[in-house]
Amino acid sequence: MRESLFLCLFRAALARGELRYGRFVWQDLDSELGVHYQESRAALLNGIVLIGLRTFCDQISGGEAAQMELVVPMAVGTPNEPAGLVVAAETTARGPELLVDVWGETAVAACWQALIAVCRYVASLAGEDQYCRPLVPGGVHAADGFLTVVPQAMHAVDRQGPR
């Protein structure tokens, strides 16, 4: 899929149902961080999915709502070197130190979950297996401006469910 389509799907997956205002707020004890998911950015490079999360916080710059960006790079396979569904990410996002200290891990986790949700959705659009279950992602790779999701049927172990 092209970068623009990926970004639309990624924003929807990141929002997880909070589609009213184009933003949502993460809370952790007495800390809050606003995320403008509609202003998030994405770049699909060779083997890299790079996400820029636009955030706002009034606790950093003396009461004024400061807008900053957290950057989350995720390594995936390439067309010439596929890696299955392996997605490697740094433990914290990149960005302003105060922001990263509190929200860096949360940003990585949210971006990783949204990327997997996009892959699951795209794979399900490819069709169904012989048991009428949607296909699941078996691999993902990025090249300049494109993300490819390789769909596959569920493995027999996964179809049996919990015992």
Secondary structure, 3 states (H helix, E strand, C coil): CEHHHHHHHHHHHHHCCCCCCCCEEEEECCEEEEEEEEEEEEEEECCEEEEEEEEEEEEEECCEEEEEEEEEEEECECCCCCCCCCCEECCCCECCHHHHHHHHHHHHHHHHHHHHHHHHHHHHHCCECCCCCECEEEEEEEECCEEEEEEECCCHHHHHCCC
